[in-house]
Amino acid sequence: MRLEHHRESLLRSPVATSQRAAHDRPPSVRYARSSLGNQAMQRLLMGTAQNTPDLQRQNAAPSYRDCTQNITGISDANEKLEAARIRARDFVDVAIAALGKTPASGSSAATALARHFINPTATQRETIRENYRQILHALHVTNFICNTAGMCGQFQAFWLPDDDLLHVCPRFWRLDRTCQAIVLIHEAAHDIGVDAGLTGHPMNRGTATYPAGNDPPPDGETAANRIVNPDAYGFYGAHIWRETDTGSRCGDR
């Protein structure tokens, strides 16, 4: 399973109601492709990166709420969550930049836009872009909390309306950095309410309406549907940053 919030079942759960937390939020680090991400690397090449908050934050991971070894089952949860959070912010940064212009035909940016948001109009692109700006604010250190398997069940992470926090679960630590960042963006999208007007949860990547890999979207799938799908925000950002799709569903559900 994966970071679906399933508001009704979670709110009815005695475990969930007994472990509600007060408002709090978190940060991140990164490696691979570049330990800085695209925009931070550009600043570094320009000779200004040594003064940026991103680099300063990499000196030490913050202490995320309840991200202890007893709760997470690992000794470096704070470092891993910080790395995933920063990677998620990198994905969001490049997504915001990419959505500010019409992508060149045949480019990886054009492929990403068609695959994840079904070729939105200029007005729809601006809506998506504004959602990403809000997601960036939601990816804040104090917005995260770690939970035990007993609280999480099979979820990788979830957003809980009662405490308005992004809950990180033991299954999250099994994912690679890319999928961890996608999961955090997905939950942040729930937090800002991209799907607030829907009755149920939108179909995740790897389902018939949102195929994984290079499969095109099915007939009838629209940009309007994807704009309210939290998964689309995670996978589009990853596609733009990596300049290629993940080809992964980021976990079984």
C-alpha positions as CSV (number, residue, x, y, z in Angstrom):
1,M,0.0,0.0,0.0
2,R,1.1,3.6,-0.3
3,L,0.5,7.0,1.3
4,E,-3.2,7.2,0.7
5,H,-4.8,9.2,3.5
6,H,-8.2,7.3,3.5
7,R,-9.6,9.9,5.8
8,E,-12.6,8.0,7.0
9,S,-10.9,4.8,8.0
10,L,-7.9,6.6,9.6
11,L,-10.1,9.0,11.6
12,R,-12.2,6.1,12.9
13,S,-9.1,4.2,13.9
14,P,-8.6,4.1,17.7
15,V,-4.9,4.1,17.1
16,A,-5.0,7.2,14.9
17,T,-7.2,9.1,17.4
18,S,-5.1,8.2,20.3
19,Q,-1.9,9.3,18.6
20,R,-2.9,12.6,17.2
21,A,-0.2,15.2,17.3
22,A,-0.1,18.9,17.6
23,H,1.0,20.9,14.5
24,D,4.7,20.4,13.6
25,R,6.7,20.3,10.3
26,P,10.4,19.1,8.7
27,P,13.6,19.5,6.2
28,S,16.1,17.1,3.9
29,V,19.6,16.3,2.2
30,R,20.5,14.7,-1.2
31,Y,22.9,12.6,-3.2
32,A,22.9,10.9,-6.6
33,R,22.6,12.9,-9.8
34,S,24.1,15.8,-7.9
35,S,24.1,16.1,-4.1
36,L,22.7,19.6,-4.6
37,G,20.0,19.2,-7.2
38,N,19.7,21.3,-10.4
39,Q,19.0,24.8,-9.1
40,A,21.5,24.6,-6.2
41,M,24.2,23.3,-8.5
42,Q,23.6,26.3,-10.8
43,R,24.0,28.6,-7.8
44,L,27.2,26.8,-6.9
45,L,28.6,27.2,-10.4
46,M,27.8,30.9,-10.2
47,G,29.8,31.1,-7.0
48,T,26.9,32.0,-4.7
49,A,25.9,28.6,-3.3
50,Q,28.1,28.8,-0.2
51,N,25.6,31.3,1.2
52,T,22.4,29.5,0.3
53,P,20.1,28.0,2.9
54,D,20.1,24.6,1.1
55,L,23.8,24.2,1.6
56,Q,23.7,25.4,5.2
57,R,20.9,22.9,6.0
58,Q,23.1,20.0,4.7
59,N,25.5,20.5,7.5
60,A,23.3,18.7,10.0
61,A,19.9,16.9,9.7
62,P,17.2,18.3,11.9
63,S,15.4,16.3,14.6
64,Y,12.1,15.4,13.1
65,R,9.2,14.8,15.4
66,D,9.2,11.2,16.8
67,C,11.8,10.0,14.2
68,T,13.6,8.0,16.8
69,Q,15.1,4.5,16.3
70,N,12.4,3.0,18.6
71,I,9.6,4.4,16.4
72,T,11.2,4.1,12.9
73,G,13.2,1.0,13.4
74,I,16.3,2.6,11.9
75,S,19.1,4.7,13.4
76,D,19.4,7.4,10.7
77,A,15.7,8.3,10.1
78,N,16.4,12.0,10.5
79,E,19.1,12.0,7.9
80,K,17.1,10.0,5.5
81,L,14.0,12.0,5.9
82,E,16.0,15.2,5.5
83,A,17.6,13.9,2.3
84,A,14.1,12.9,0.9
85,R,12.6,16.2,1.8
86,I,15.4,18.2,0.1
87,R,15.1,16.0,-3.0
88,A,11.3,16.5,-3.0
89,R,11.9,20.3,-2.9
90,D,14.3,20.0,-5.8
91,F,11.6,18.2,-7.8
92,V,9.1,20.9,-7.0
93,D,11.6,23.7,-7.8
94,V,12.2,22.4,-11.3
95,A,8.5,21.6,-11.9
96,I,7.6,25.3,-11.1
97,A,10.3,26.5,-13.5
98,A,9.2,24.1,-16.3
99,L,5.5,25.0,-16.0
100,G,6.4,28.7,-16.6
101,K,6.9,28.1,-20.3
102,T,5.6,26.0,-23.1
103,P,8.0,23.0,-23.5
104,A,9.7,22.4,-26.9
105,S,8.0,19.8,-29.0
106,G,9.7,16.4,-28.6
107,S,11.6,17.5,-25.4
108,S,11.6,15.4,-22.2
109,A,9.7,18.3,-20.6
110,A,7.0,18.0,-23.3
111,T,6.8,14.2,-22.7
112,A,6.6,14.7,-18.9
113,L,3.7,17.2,-19.3
114,A,1.8,15.0,-21.7
115,R,2.3,11.9,-19.6
116,H,1.5,13.2,-16.1
117,F,-0.8,16.1,-16.8
118,I,-2.3,15.2,-20.2
119,N,-1.2,18.4,-22.1
120,P,-2.9,21.0,-19.9
121,T,-3.9,24.4,-21.2
122,A,-2.0,27.5,-20.3
123,T,-4.6,28.3,-17.6
124,Q,-4.4,24.7,-16.2
125,R,-0.6,24.9,-16.2
126,E,-0.8,28.0,-14.0
127,T,-3.1,26.2,-11.7
128,I,-0.7,23.3,-11.4
129,R,2.2,25.7,-10.9
130,E,0.4,27.4,-8.1
131,N,-0.3,24.0,-6.5
132,Y,3.4,23.3,-6.6
133,R,4.2,26.6,-4.9
134,Q,1.9,25.6,-2.1
135,I,3.4,22.1,-2.0
136,L,6.8,23.7,-1.5
137,H,5.6,25.4,1.6
138,A,4.0,22.2,2.9
139,L,7.4,20.4,2.6
140,H,8.6,22.1,5.7
141,V,10.5,20.4,8.6
142,T,7.8,21.0,11.2
143,N,5.1,19.4,8.9
144,F,6.4,15.8,9.4
145,I,6.1,13.2,12.1
146,C,7.3,9.5,12.1
147,N,5.0,6.7,13.1
148,T,5.3,3.0,14.0
149,A,4.0,0.1,11.9
150,G,1.0,-0.2,14.4
151,M,-0.1,3.3,13.4
152,C,0.7,3.0,9.7
153,G,-0.4,-0.5,8.7
154,Q,0.7,-1.0,5.1
155,F,1.0,2.7,4.3
156,Q,4.3,4.3,3.3
157,A,3.1,7.6,4.5
158,F,-0.2,9.5,4.9
159,W,-1.6,12.9,5.6
160,L,-4.0,13.0,8.5
161,P,-6.6,15.9,8.5
162,D,-7.0,15.8,12.3
163,D,-3.4,17.0,13.0
164,D,-2.6,18.3,9.5
165,L,0.8,16.5,9.5
166,L,2.6,14.3,7.0
167,H,3.0,10.9,8.7
168,V,6.1,8.9,7.7
169,C,5.8,5.1,8.1
170,P,8.3,2.2,8.4
171,R,7.7,1.1,4.8
172,F,8.9,4.5,3.6
173,W,12.4,3.7,4.6
174,R,12.5,0.8,2.1
175,L,12.1,3.1,-0.9
176,D,14.9,4.7,-2.9
177,R,15.5,8.4,-2.8
178,T,13.4,9.2,-5.9
179,C,10.4,7.3,-4.7
180,Q,10.7,8.8,-1.2
181,A,10.6,12.3,-2.7
182,I,7.6,11.4,-4.8
183,V,5.8,10.0,-1.8
184,L,6.4,13.2,0.2
185,I,5.2,15.4,-2.7
186,H,2.1,13.2,-2.9
187,E,1.3,13.7,0.7
188,A,2.0,17.4,0.6
189,A,-0.5,17.6,-2.3
190,H,-3.1,16.0,0.0
191,D,-2.1,18.6,2.7
192,I,-2.8,21.6,0.4
193,G,-6.1,20.0,-0.8
194,V,-5.5,19.3,-4.5
195,D,-8.1,16.5,-4.2
196,A,-10.3,18.2,-1.6
197,G,-13.3,18.2,-3.8
198,L,-13.2,14.5,-4.5
199,T,-15.2,11.8,-2.7
200,G,-12.6,9.1,-3.0
201,H,-8.9,8.9,-3.6
202,P,-7.6,9.4,-7.2
203,M,-6.0,6.4,-8.9
204,N,-2.3,6.1,-8.2
205,R,0.4,5.5,-10.7
206,G,0.4,2.0,-12.0
207,T,-3.4,1.8,-12.3
208,A,-5.5,1.7,-15.5
209,T,-6.1,5.4,-15.5
210,Y,-2.5,6.3,-14.7
211,P,-0.2,3.7,-16.2
212,A,3.4,3.4,-15.1
213,G,6.4,3.5,-17.5
214,N,6.0,4.6,-21.1
215,D,2.4,3.6,-21.5
216,P,0.2,6.5,-22.7
217,P,-2.8,7.7,-20.7
218,P,-6.0,5.9,-21.6
219,D,-8.7,7.5,-23.7
220,G,-10.9,9.7,-21.6
221,E,-8.2,10.6,-19.1
222,T,-8.0,14.4,-18.9
223,A,-5.8,17.2,-17.6
224,A,-8.6,18.1,-15.2
225,N,-8.4,14.6,-13.7
226,R,-4.7,14.8,-13.2
227,I,-4.7,18.2,-11.7
228,V,-6.5,16.7,-8.7
229,N,-4.3,13.6,-8.5
230,P,-1.5,13.8,-5.9
231,D,0.6,11.2,-7.6
232,A,0.8,13.3,-10.8
233,Y,2.7,16.1,-8.9
234,G,5.3,13.7,-7.5
235,F,5.9,11.8,-10.7
236,Y,6.0,14.9,-13.0
237,G,8.5,16.7,-10.7
238,A,10.7,13.6,-10.7
239,H,10.5,13.3,-14.5
240,I,11.5,16.9,-15.0
241,W,14.4,16.8,-12.5
242,R,15.7,13.5,-13.8
243,E,14.9,14.3,-17.4
244,T,13.4,10.8,-17.7
245,D,10.5,9.0,-16.1
246,T,11.0,6.6,-13.2
247,G,9.3,3.7,-14.9
248,S,8.2,2.7,-11.3
249,R,5.0,2.8,-9.3
250,C,7.1,3.5,-6.2
251,G,5.8,0.5,-4.2
252,D,3.0,-2.0,-4.2
253,R,-0.5,-1.0,-2.9
